[in-house]
């Protein structure tokens, strides 16, 4: 199931990667630095609202589907989850009223309102997507993702051209999600109508999902506190500069982690439910090896090409500052991705999600304290120091506490191989002269990728070379 998901979700993540880069290229040029800062803050409010109100229910849809599908085709499970969604949706008008009455400047107010409005269609689309992923319906889940990503970008860009300002990208995301609903809701409603809303399930769903939501809120606090404090201590332009560099570095890594997580999470649940601990250990080790071999060099590469990448991808007023931000965020993104998409699986697999919330308390608190101390003294650099320090603490806490739920293997040899090959890549790339822009970026990317790939292949790190040869032999063998 894992490798089927890896292959099936690859086109989605290619699209997400391209659109993610185009988003930065487009909106850092169509929006002023201050408007880009409004967008960053509006996006943060949208994410916090979604997570606080809806994520626990989405988590329950994903985690319990494998067991529920065999009972009544998941009808009662779907009826309950969608019924709870309808109740939770009542929180959005309240949040909108608060945003309207809150003393915000006009651009930020509309960005926040656009984000809250987008939350409604995005949450119901998310439920449908989580069910499809849990059921192994890779193609359907992938198509929904592609449409929301590409459609949201295109609509948002059009709105930005029309002068909507920082609200444009958020409104585009909401319109794209709403446009997908006529295609996904009929099948979901048919399944839910075949079952009955079961209040007795809500308790187990909440016991599992609420700690997941709380941990994600803490993760969002960890990821967004710096923006609000930069706005408080500095200004919206500083937020826009930070968000531009953060988005370019983090989004590039996030695409890889989300890709592997979309394939890996359901596969680990299936392995545990159907094969027990031995099957889980094998599946987890395989996933961790591939994750390390792809993300360690990706983070290293982003740090190495920060300057030419920022020159190429980010609008002029933001480019220089964003290049300064990117190496720090590349490290933070690596630590955050490994924590979220691997070590946090221990808590969901063991259904001990309260421990997940505990694991996130320390890094979230540390991030807040460090930013409060460092930003007034060091400005933007204070946020850059606080971020990787907090994520490192989060990884350590999650790895240690998670062992009390489900012990996930750490492939130390593969980690050393990935780190060693990345170090060799860095030595070669640093000897290439700073030509600037696309020539420098292309030359360093090709040279770095070639060096890293040859070393990994020679070492057969993570048995990737062996697996590739096995696949080739199967394809060449007669039917």
N, C-alpha and C positions, 0 to 999 in steps of 0.2 A: 504493500500500500504506500509506503514512504516514497519509493522511487517512481511509482506511478504519479504521485502528487508532485514530486520534483519536476518531472517532465511536463505534466499537465499544467502546472502553475507557472512554468517558465515564460510562456508568452505574456501572461499577466504582468509578471515582474519586469519583463523587457519594456512593456508599455508604461508601467508605473515609473520605471527608471527614466525613460525618455520624457514623459510628461512632468515628472518631478524636476528635471533639469530645465525643461521649457517653462515651467511655472516660475522658476527663479529668474531665468533670462527675461521672460515677458513682463512679470509684475515689478521687477526692480527697475524696469524701463518705463512702463506705463504709469506707475505710481511714484509719487514723490517719496523721499525717505520717511517723512512723517506719516504719509498714507500707508506705506508699507508697515510702519510701526503699528498703526491702527489695525491693520489686517492681522498682524502677529498677536495682538492682544485680543481681538475678536475671536480668532481661532482658538486661543487658550481658553476663553470663556466657553465657547462651544464644546470643546473637548471635556472640560470639567463638568459641564451640565450633563452631557451625554453619559459620562462615566458615573457620575453621582446617582443619576436617576435610572438608567437603563441597562448598564453593563452587567449587573448581577443576573438579570433575567436572560441576557444573551449568553452568559457563561453557563447557566443551567441548561439552555437549549443544546449547547455544544457537548457538555460533559455527559448528560444523561441519555442522549439520543441512541448511542450504541446498544444500551440495555433495553430502552423503551421500544425501539423499532420492532423487536421480535414479539412484543405483546399484542398490539392491535395496530401494527404499522405506524406506531407513534401518534395515533389520533388523539388520545387523551393528553399526551404530553404536549402536542401542538396546541390543542384547545386551551390548556392551562397557561402556557407561555404567552400566547397571543392575547388571551384575556387579561393577563397581568399587564401586558404592554399597554392595552387600552386604558387601564387605570392609571398607569404611570404618566401617560401623555398629558394628563391634567396639570402636571407640574410646569409645562412649558408656557402657558399663558401667564402664570404667576411670575415666572422668571422674566418674561418679556415686560410685564408691568414694572417690575423692579428696575430693569435696565432703562425703561423710558423715564422713570421718575428720578433715577440716580443722576447726580450732577456731573455728567460727562460732557466733553466737548462734542460738537455735532458729528464730526467724522467718526469718532470712536463709538458714539451711541449707535449710529447706523450699522457699523461693522458688528457690534455685539448683537443687535436685533436680527441682522441677517444670519448670523451664526446660530442663534436660537431657533429661528424659523427653519433653517436647514436641518436642524436636529430631528424634527418630526419625520420626514420621509427617510432620512438616513438611518434612523433606528429600526424602522420596520424592514427596510432593505437589508440591514445587518442581520436581523433575525433569520430572514430567508436564506441569507448567505451562510450563516453558521450551521443551519440545518443541512444544507447541501454539502458543506465541507465534512460535517460529521458523518453523513451518509456515504461519503466517497464519491459524490456527484461532482467530480472535478471540473468537467467542461462547463456545467451550468454555473457553478460558483465563479469560475474564471471569467466567463462572459459578463456576468454581473459586475465584477470588479473592473474589467476593462472599460465597460460603458461608463461607470461612475467616474473613473479616473480621467479618461479622455474627454467625455462629454462635459464633465464639470469644469475642466480646464478651458475648453473651447467657449463655453457659455460665459465663464468668468472673464476671459480675455475680451470677449465682445462687450460685456458690461463695463469693463475698465476703459475700453476705447470710448464708450459712451459717456464717460465722466462720472461713473458711480463711486469711484474712490476705493478706500480700503474695504468696503463691503462687497466689492465685485467678486473676488474669488470665493467668498463664503456663499453668496447668493447663487453663484454658478454651481457649486456643489449640491446645494439643496434642490435646484431645478432639475439637475441631472438625475438625482435619486428619485424625485417625484415622477419623472418621465419613465423610469424603469418599473414603477409599481404596477401598471396595467398588465405587464408581461409576467410578473412573478406572483402577484396576489391571488389570481384565480386558483392555482394549484395549492397554494398554502391554505386558502379559505376552505377548499374542498376537503383537505385532510383534517383541518381543525373542526369542521362541522360534523365529521364522522365520529368525533369524540365528545366528551363532556368536560366542562370546566371542573377541575377537581381541587378543592381547597386544601385537601390533605397533602397534596404535592408541594404546595407553596412553601411549607415549612422546611422541607428538605432542600428545595431549590434555594431558598433564602439562606439557610445555614451554609450551603456551599458557595452561593454566588455573592452574597454581601461582603464577606471578607475579600473576595477577588476584587470587587468594585472598590472597596476601601484601599486595597493595596495599589490599585491602578490610580486612584485619586492621589495617593501618596507619591506614586511615580510621576503623575502630572505635576504635583507640587515640586517635586525634584527637578522636573524638566522645564517648568515655567516660572518658578519663583524669581529667577534672575531677571526675566523680562519686566515683571512688575516693579522690582526694586530698581532696575536701571531707569525705568520711567519715573520713579519717585525721586531718585537721587540725581539723575542726569536729565534726559529728555526723550521725546518720541524718536528723534533721529538716531540716538544711541541704540534704542530698541530695534529700529529698522536695520541698522548696520549689523548688530549682533545676530538678529534673526536671519539676515541674508547669509552670513557665513555659517551659522548653525545649520540652516536648512540645506545648504549645498553639501556640507560634509555629512551631516546626520542622515539626510534623505538618501544619499548614495549608499550608505551602509545599510540603512533601514530596508531598502529594497531587497537586499540579499537575505537579511534576517527574516523579514516577513515571508519571503518566498519559502525558505526552509521551514519556518514555523508553521505556515499553512499546510505544508505536506507532513511535517513531523508530528505536530500535536495530535491530530486524529490517529495517526499510525501508532503512536505510543499507547494511546487509550485502547485501540484494537488489540495491540500486542499483549497488554496487561489483562484485558477482559477475556481473551481467547487462548493465551499461551502462558499466563502467569509470569512470575518474576524472571525465570530464565529467558523467555522471549523478550521481555521488556529490557533486560540488560543488553542483549545483543542489538536490539533496535536502537536503544539509546546511544550505545557506543558508536554505531555506524553513523548516526546523525551528528554526534559531537565531532567525530573526525572530519566529516565533510564541512561542517560549520567552521571549524578552526582553519582548515586549509583554504577556505574561500575568504573569510573575513579578516584574518590577521594580515595578509598581504594587501587587502583592500584598504584597511585603515592606514597601513604604512604608506601605501601609494598615495592616498589622499593628502597625507602630511607632506610628502615629497613634492607634489605638484600643486600645492595650494596657490602659489603666486600666479602661474600661467592659467590655471583653471578659473580663478577668480577674475582675472583680466578678460577671459573669454566669455564667461557666463553671467557676470553680474554687472549691472549698470554702473557707469562711471563714478558717481559720487560715493558709492558704497564699496567699490572693488578693493581698494587698498586695505580698508579696515576689515573686510570680510576675509581677505587672505591671511590676516593676522589671527583671526578667530579659528580658522579651519583646522590647523594641526591639533589644537586643544580639544576640539569637538570630535575629531576623528578618534582620538583616544577614548573620549567619553562615550561615543557611539559604540565602539567595540565592547567596552565594559558593560554598557547598558543592554546591548543586544544579547550577549552571552548570558547575562542575568535573566532577562525576560524570556528569551526563547529557548533556553535550556534549563538553567537551574530552577526557575519557577515551575517547570513541569513537575517537579517532585511533589509540590503541594497540591496541584490539581489531580495528579494521578492517585495520590493517597487520600484525596478528599479532605485534606487538613488545611483548608484555605485560611483559617484563622492564623495559623503559623506564618502564612505568606504575608498577612498584614503586619505581623510583628517584625518580620524580616525587613519590611520597607520603612518602618518607623525611624530607625537609626539614620539611614542615608537622607531621608526627607528632612529630618530635624537638623542634621549636620549641614545640609545645603542651605537651609534658611539662616542658620547661625553664621556660617562662613560668609554668605553674601552680605548679611547685615554688617559684619565686621570689615570685610575686604572692599566692597564697592565704594563706601565713602572714602576709604584711604587710597585705593588703587584705581578706581574708576572701572572701566571695562575689563582690565586685567584681573581685577578682583573676582569678577564672575567667571573668568576663564580658569582661574586657579581652583575656585570652589567646585566647579562642575565635575572634573575628573576625579577629584578627591572624594566627593560624595558618591559617585558611581563605583569607585573602587571599594568603598566601605559597603555599599549595597551588594556587590558581587560576593564579597567575603561573608557577609551575614546570611545571604540566601544559600550559599553553598554549604555552610556549616549547619544552619538550622534545618535546611531541607533534608539532610541525612536522617533526621528523626522521623520524617514522613516516608520517603522512598529514597533509597541510596542510588544516585545516578553515577555511572562510571565517569572518570575523568581520564581521557587518553593522553597521558603526559608525554609519551614519546611523540605523538602526532603534534602536540603543542610545541615541543622543542624543535621538531622538524620544520614546522611552519614559521616559527620565530627565526630560526637559523637561515632559512631560505629568504625570508624577508630582509634580514640584516644584509645578506649578500646582495640582494636587489638594491637596497639603499646605498651601498658602497658604489655600485655601478652607476646608479641614477645621479648621485651627487657629483660625479665626475663629468656629467654632461653640462656644457655651458648654458647660462641663462639667456636663451634667445628671445624669450617673451612670447606670450600668446599661443596660438595654435601650433607653430613649429616646435616650440619647446615641449608643449604638452604631448604632442604626438610622439616625438622622439623618446621622451622619458617613459611614456606609457608602454610603447613597444619594447624598448630595451628592458624595462623592469619586468614586464610580463614574460618575456622570453627567458630571462635569467631565472626567475622564480619557477616557471613551468619546467624548465630543464632539470633543475635541482630536485623538485618534487617527483618528477618522473623517474629520475635516477635512483632516488631513495625508495621509490614505491610507497610514499607516505600515505598512511591511511588505506593502504592496499588499493589505491585508485587505479594504478596502472594495471594491476591484476584484474580488477573488475572490468575495466575497459576492454582488455583482451578477451575476457570471457564473453562479453556482449558481442564482440566482433566474431568470435568463433560460432556463437549461436546463430548469428545472422547469415554466416557463410555456409553453415551446415545444411544439407538437403532436408526438406520437410519430411 
